Amino acid sequence: MDRQRAGFNLEDETIDLEELTSIKSKGNLTKEQIKKVDIEAEKLGFISRQPKKRRKKSPYTAQFGGKCREGMKELFQDIAERMDLYDTKTLELAILALIEKQGFEDLLEQYKNLVK
C-alpha cells in the first residue's frame, strides 16, 4: 500500500507575507478568545503540546473535602478562574458572602480572624 502524503495544492495561490505577519498574536486576545480559538483548533485536529495550566499551586495546606453534585466542581473552578483566584480563596469569599447574607455577625468576627 502506497502511503504518500497529500500535497498542499498551493500552485494556484500566492501567499501574502504581509497578511501573515500582521496577524495578532495570542498575547493580544482575551482568555475567552484564546479558549475559543483552542476549541476550534482542536476540532480541526490541532492539539496543543503545551501542558494545560489552570492556576499556580495553592499555598493553602489544610484539607477541606466534601461531596457535590456532578458538574458542581467544574462550575466552582470556572468561577474561580474567571475571578483569577485560587479555589480556596473563592471558597473563602463564598463563605463570607453567606455569613453576610444570613446576618451571622458572630461568625463574621471568626471569619476575619481566620483570614488575616
Secondary structure as UniProt FT lines:
FT   TURN            11..12
FT   HELIX           17..21
FT   HELIX           26..28
FT   HELIX           31..43
FT   TURN            44..45
FT   TURN            70..71
FT   HELIX           72..82
FT   TURN            83..84
FT   HELIX           87..102
FT   HELIX           105..114
//
